[in-house]
Amino acid sequence: MNFFAYRDGTLRAEEVPLPQIAAAHGTPCYIYSRAALEDAFAAYQRALAGRDALVCYAVKANSNLAILNLFARLGAGFDVLSGGELARVIAAGGDPAKVIFSGVGKSEADLRQAIEAGVHCLNVESPAELDRVNAVAGMLGKRAPISLRVNPDVDPKTHPYISTGLRSNKFGVAYDEALPLYRRARDLPNLDITGIACHIGSQLLDPAPAAEAAAKVALLADALAAEGISLKHMDLGGGKGIRYRDEDAPDAAAYLAPLLAALDGRREKLVFEPGRSLVGNAGVLLTRIEYLKHGEEKNFAIVDAAMNDLLRPALYDAWHDIRPVRQRAVDEDIYEVVGPVCESGDFLGHARSLAVEAGDLLAIMSAGAYGMVMSSNYNTRPRAAEVVVDGNQVRLVRERERIEQLFAGERVLP
C-alpha cells in the first residue's frame, strides 16, 4: 500500500496534504505515516507466525520516542547501541527485558546501565569486552546475560560502509575464534550464556547471504551444545533492504523464508533486528525550494534542507526519490537538488528532472531511516521538526530546534 500518494495533483501523507503540514510546522520537516509503520511491523509478525520469535527494532534507524512507543505497544523488543538509546527505549515505554544491547565499544557506564536495567542480552564483540562485562557484573553482584556476536565472514553484497559481517570488518568475533571464547565465557563467574548473534550488513536485497550466515551460526550452536553450552536464542540481526529507486526489495516473508528454512526444527528462540525495513519508507523529508539557479553546465534547485538534515546522499552517494509536492503544468528541467550548507558535497539529489518553480515544496522520499538520527547542527542550523500523520491527524512529535538552544550550553572565556 502506498501511504504517500498524489490526490488531485497534491502529494499527501495518508489523508493529509503535505502543504498543510508545511504551513503548520514549517520546513524542513520529517513526516512519518503511522499506518506505514504499523503495516511494516505487521508484515514481520505474519512472516514469523507460529515461530518462537522476537522482533527487536533497531533503534539506530529512527529513535524518536513516538516511534519507539508505537513499536513497544505493538509488542516489539529493541536493539540498542548505546546507553542513550537504552534510555530512550525506557522513556518510550519499552521493556528492558526485551532489549538486545549491541556495539563494539560499550563503556563501563553502558554495561552498568544495561545490567541494572535487566536487558535481555548483551551482544559481546571481543575478548576484552567479555572480561569487562564479567567485571562490571561482579561489581554489581549480578550475572550478566550474554551472547557472542559472531562474524560469519559472509559477503552481504551491499555498500562497503554498511557491510558488517566480513572478516575485515570491526564488528564481532571471528567465526573460528568463537568456540574457544564461549568456553572461556563458561568459566567466568558473573556471566550467563544465553545466545549467539550475527549481523552481516544493511540494505540487503538478496536473502541468500543472510541465510548462509544463519546456517553457519546454527552449526556453531550445535558445536556448543555438544560441549554442554545450551543456547536459549539465536539472534540473526536485521538488514533487510527497501526500495529507494528501482530495487527489487523482497517483502518480510520472502526475505525471512530462506533464513527460517535454514533454522527449521531448532528449539532456540529466534531474534531479528529490523530497522530500515520498518521505518525507511514510512517517512519523507519535506523541503522548500529557496532559489532556482540556472548555469551554463548545471541547474540548481537550492532548497532549505541540507546534508545536515539528511546525510545519506553525501555520505553514501545514496539515492532518494525527490517529488514535487504539487504537480505543475510547467516545463521540466534537470536540476542538482542542493542545500545551503557550505560544502560542495551538500546535495540531496543529482540530475533530477523536475517541473518546479521557486517556492515549491519537494518531498524527499524514503527518509524515515537514518535521516533525523544522523542529522547535525553544522553551520549552526537547527534540526528539523518531526510529525506523525495518523489518518487525517497530524501530531508534532519533535519541535524544531531554536538557534538559541544550540549554544545554550556554551561559555565565553573570561
C-alpha positions in Angstrom: 0.0 0.0 0.0 1.3 3.5 -0.8 1.0 5.7 2.2 2.4 8.8 0.3 0.4 9.3 -2.9 -0.9 12.1 -5.1 -4.5 13.1 -4.9 -5.8 16.0 -7.1 -2.3 16.8 -8.1 -1.0 17.2 -4.5 1.1 14.7 -2.5 -0.4 13.5 0.7 0.7 11.6 3.8 -2.2 9.3 4.4 -5.1 11.8 4.3 -3.1 15.0 4.9 -1.9 17.2 2.0 1.8 18.0 2.6 1.3 21.8 2.1 -0.9 21.7 5.1 2.0 20.3 7.2 4.4 22.9 5.8 2.0 25.7 6.7 1.6 24.4 10.3 5.2 23.2 11.0 7.5 24.8 8.5 10.3 23.2 6.5 12.5 21.2 6.6 10.2 18.7 8.3 10.3 15.0 8.7 6.9 13.4 8.2 6.1 9.8 9.2 3.0 7.7 8.4 1.7 5.8 11.4 -0.2 3.3 9.1 3.1 2.6 7.2 4.9 1.9 10.5 2.2 -0.4 11.7 1.9 -2.2 8.3 5.7 -2.8 8.2 5.8 -4.3 11.7 2.7 -6.5 11.0 4.5 -7.9 7.9 7.2 -9.3 10.2 4.6 -10.7 12.6 2.9 -12.5 9.8 6.1 -13.9 8.5 7.1 -15.2 11.9 3.6 -16.6 12.9 3.9 -19.9 14.7 7.6 -19.4 15.5 9.1 -18.6 18.9 10.5 -15.3 17.7 11.1 -11.7 18.9 11.3 -8.7 16.6 13.7 -6.2 18.1 13.5 -2.8 16.3 17.0 -1.4 15.6 16.7 2.0 17.4 19.6 3.5 15.4 17.4 3.7 12.3 15.0 6.2 13.9 14.9 6.9 17.6 12.0 9.3 18.0 10.1 8.5 21.2 6.8 8.4 19.4 8.1 5.7 17.0 9.7 3.7 19.8 6.4 3.9 21.8 4.4 2.7 18.9 6.6 -0.3 18.3 6.6 -1.1 22.0 2.8 -1.2 22.0 2.8 -3.5 19.0 5.0 -5.9 21.0 8.4 -5.2 19.7 11.7 -5.6 21.5 14.6 -3.3 20.7 18.2 -3.4 19.5 20.3 -0.6 21.1 23.9 0.5 20.6 24.3 2.9 23.5 23.2 3.9 26.9 21.4 6.8 25.3 19.4 4.5 23.1 18.5 2.3 26.1 17.4 5.4 28.0 15.2 6.4 25.0 13.6 2.9 24.9 12.7 3.0 28.6 11.4 6.6 28.3 9.2 5.5 25.5 7.7 2.6 27.5 9.8 -0.2 26.1 10.5 -3.3 28.2 14.3 -3.6 29.0 13.8 -7.3 29.3 13.2 -7.3 25.5 16.3 -5.3 24.7 19.4 -6.6 22.9 22.4 -4.3 23.6 24.9 -4.5 20.8 28.0 -2.4 19.8 31.8 -2.8 19.7 32.7 -0.1 22.2 30.4 -0.4 25.2 31.7 1.6 28.1 31.7 0.6 31.7 28.8 3.0 32.2 26.9 1.5 29.3 27.3 -2.0 30.8 26.4 -0.9 34.3 23.2 0.8 33.0 22.3 -2.3 30.9 22.8 -4.9 33.6 21.0 -2.8 36.2 18.1 -2.2 33.8 17.8 -6.0 33.2 18.3 -6.2 29.4 17.5 -9.4 27.7 21.1 -9.9 26.4 24.4 -8.2 25.9 26.0 -9.0 22.5 29.7 -9.2 23.2 32.0 -8.4 20.4 35.6 -9.0 21.7 37.5 -11.0 24.4 38.3 -7.7 26.1 34.7 -6.8 26.3 33.9 -10.3 27.7 36.2 -9.6 30.6 34.8 -6.1 31.2 31.2 -7.4 31.2 32.2 -10.1 33.8 34.0 -7.5 35.9 31.1 -5.0 35.9 28.5 -7.7 36.6 30.7 -8.8 39.6 30.8 -5.3 41.0 27.0 -5.1 40.8 26.6 -8.6 42.4 24.7 -9.8 39.3 25.1 -12.3 36.5 25.0 -10.7 33.0 23.2 -12.4 30.2 25.5 -12.6 27.2 25.8 -13.8 23.6 28.8 -13.5 21.3 28.3 -11.6 18.1 30.0 -14.0 15.6 31.4 -12.7 12.4 30.5 -15.4 9.8 32.6 -13.9 7.0 29.7 -13.8 4.6 29.7 -11.2 1.8 26.4 -9.3 2.1 26.7 -7.7 -1.4 25.9 -4.3 -0.1 27.6 -0.9 0.2 31.0 -1.4 1.9 30.2 1.3 4.5 27.2 -0.8 5.7 28.8 -4.3 5.4 29.4 -5.7 8.9 29.9 -9.5 8.5 33.2 -9.8 6.7 36.5 -10.9 8.3 37.9 -7.4 7.7 35.0 -5.5 9.5 35.4 -4.2 13.0 32.3 -6.0 14.3 32.0 -9.3 16.1 34.2 -12.2 16.9 35.9 -14.2 14.1 33.9 -17.4 13.4 36.9 -19.7 14.2 37.6 -17.9 17.5 34.0 -18.1 18.8 34.1 -21.7 20.2 37.2 -21.1 22.4 35.7 -17.7 23.6 32.4 -19.4 24.5 34.5 -21.9 26.6 36.2 -19.0 28.3 32.8 -17.3 29.0 31.5 -20.5 30.5 34.3 -20.3 33.1 33.7 -16.7 34.1 31.7 -16.4 37.3 29.4 -13.5 36.5 28.1 -14.4 33.1 25.1 -16.4 31.8 25.5 -17.6 28.2 22.1 -17.2 26.7 22.5 -16.9 22.9 24.5 -16.3 19.8 24.3 -13.4 17.4 25.3 -12.3 14.0 24.6 -9.3 11.6 26.2 -9.2 8.2 25.1 -5.7 6.9 22.4 -3.3 6.0 20.2 -2.7 2.9 20.3 -6.4 1.9 18.2 -7.2 -1.1 19.2 -10.8 -1.6 18.3 -13.0 1.4 20.8 -15.7 0.4 23.8 -14.3 2.3 21.7 -13.9 5.4 20.5 -17.5 5.1 24.1 -18.6 4.6 25.1 -16.8 7.8 22.2 -18.3 9.7 23.3 -21.8 8.6 26.8 -21.1 9.8 25.5 -19.8 13.2 23.4 -22.9 13.5 26.4 -25.2 13.0 28.3 -23.3 15.7 25.3 -23.6 18.1 25.3 -27.4 17.5 29.1 -27.4 18.3 28.4 -25.5 21.6 25.6 -27.9 22.5 28.0 -30.8 22.1 30.1 -29.2 24.8 27.2 -28.7 27.1 26.7 -25.0 26.3 23.0 -24.7 25.7 21.7 -21.5 24.0 18.3 -20.0 24.5 18.2 -17.8 21.5 19.7 -17.2 18.1 19.9 -13.5 17.0 20.1 -13.2 13.2 20.3 -9.4 13.1 18.4 -7.3 10.6 19.4 -5.6 7.4 16.5 -6.2 5.0 16.7 -3.6 2.3 14.0 -1.3 1.0 13.1 0.2 -2.4 14.7 3.6 -2.8 14.8 3.8 -6.6 14.2 0.7 -8.7 15.5 -2.0 -6.4 13.6 -5.3 -6.3 13.3 -5.4 -2.5 11.7 -8.5 -1.0 8.9 -8.3 1.5 9.4 -9.6 5.0 8.0 -13.0 4.2 10.2 -13.5 1.1 13.3 -12.3 2.9 12.8 -14.4 6.0 11.8 -17.6 4.3 15.3 -18.8 3.4 16.5 -17.9 6.9 13.7 -19.8 8.6 14.3 -22.8 6.3 17.9 -22.9 7.4 16.8 -22.9 11.0 13.9 -25.3 10.6 13.3 -27.5 13.6 15.5 -25.6 16.0 14.4 -25.1 19.6 16.1 -21.7 20.2 14.0 -18.5 20.2 14.8 -16.5 17.0 15.6 -12.9 17.3 15.5 -10.4 14.4 16.6 -6.8 14.4 15.0 -4.9 11.5 15.4 -1.1 11.4 15.4 0.4 7.9 12.7 -2.0 6.7 10.3 -0.9 9.4 10.8 2.9 9.1 12.6 3.8 5.9 9.6 4.0 3.5 7.4 5.3 6.3 8.9 8.8 6.2 9.7 11.7 3.9 11.7 14.9 4.4 9.6 17.9 3.3 11.7 20.9 2.0 11.0 24.1 0.1 12.9 25.5 -2.9 14.5 28.8 -2.0 16.0 29.5 -5.4 16.3 28.1 -8.9 19.8 28.9 -10.2 20.4 28.2 -13.9 24.0 27.8 -15.0 25.9 27.0 -18.2 26.7 23.5 -17.1 24.2 22.7 -14.4 20.9 24.0 -13.0 20.5 24.1 -9.2 17.3 23.8 -7.1 18.5 25.3 -3.8 16.3 24.0 -1.0 16.1 24.7 2.7 17.1 21.2 3.7 20.7 20.2 3.5 23.3 17.5 4.2 23.0 18.3 7.9 19.3 17.2 7.7 19.8 14.2 5.5 23.3 12.9 5.4 22.9 9.7 3.4 23.4 11.2 -0.1 26.6 13.0 0.9 27.9 10.0 2.9 27.0 7.1 0.7 26.0 8.8 -2.6 22.6 7.3 -1.7 19.6 7.9 -4.0 16.3 9.3 -2.6 13.5 9.9 -5.0 12.5 13.6 -5.0 9.0 14.5 -5.9 7.3 17.9 -6.3 4.5 18.2 -3.7 2.3 19.9 -6.3 2.3 18.6 -9.8 2.7 21.6 -12.1 1.9 22.1 -15.8 5.3 23.7 -16.5 8.3 22.5 -18.4 10.6 20.1 -16.7 14.3 20.8 -16.3 17.3 18.9 -14.9 18.4 20.1 -11.5 21.0 19.4 -8.9 19.0 19.5 -5.7 21.3 21.1 -3.1 21.2 22.7 0.3 22.6 25.9 1.7 25.4 24.3 3.7 28.9 25.5 2.8 30.2 22.2 1.4 30.4 21.0 -2.2 29.1 17.7 -1.0 25.9 19.3 0.2 23.5 17.7 -2.2 20.2 15.7 -1.9 20.0 14.5 -5.5 21.9 14.8 -8.7 20.4 15.4 -12.2 16.7 15.2 -11.2 14.0 16.0 -13.8 11.6 18.4 -12.0 8.7 20.6 -13.1 9.0 23.3 -10.4 9.2 26.9 -9.6 10.9 28.8 -6.7 8.9 28.4 -3.5 7.6 25.0 -4.4 7.7 22.2 -1.9 9.7 19.0 -2.5 9.3 15.6 -0.8 12.5 13.6 -0.4 11.2 10.1 -0.2 12.2 7.0 1.8 13.7 9.2 4.5 12.3 7.5 7.6 15.5 5.6 8.3 18.9 7.2 9.0 17.6 10.7 8.4 16.8 12.6 11.6 19.1 10.3 13.7 22.1 11.3 11.6 21.3 15.0 11.4 23.6 17.6 12.9 23.8 21.4 13.6 26.6 22.1 11.1 26.6 25.8 10.1 24.5 26.3 13.3 21.4 25.0 11.6 18.6 24.0 13.9 17.4 20.4 13.3 14.1 19.8 11.7 10.7 19.3 13.2 9.2 15.7 13.2 5.5 14.9 12.8 3.5 11.7 12.6 0.4 11.6 10.4 -2.4 9.3 11.6 -5.2 9.3 9.1 -6.3 12.9 8.9 -4.5 14.0 12.1 -1.0 15.5 12.3 0.9 15.2 15.6 4.1 17.1 16.3 6.5 14.6 17.9 9.6 16.7 17.9 9.7 20.5 18.0 12.0 22.3 15.6 15.1 23.4 17.4 15.7 27.1 18.1 19.0 28.7 17.4 19.5 29.8 21.0 19.2 26.2 22.1 22.3 25.3 20.0 24.7 27.4 22.1 22.9 27.4 25.4 25.5 25.1 27.0 28.5 27.1 25.8 30.5 29.6 27.7 32.8 32.5 26.6 36.2 32.9 28.1 36.8 35.4 30.9 
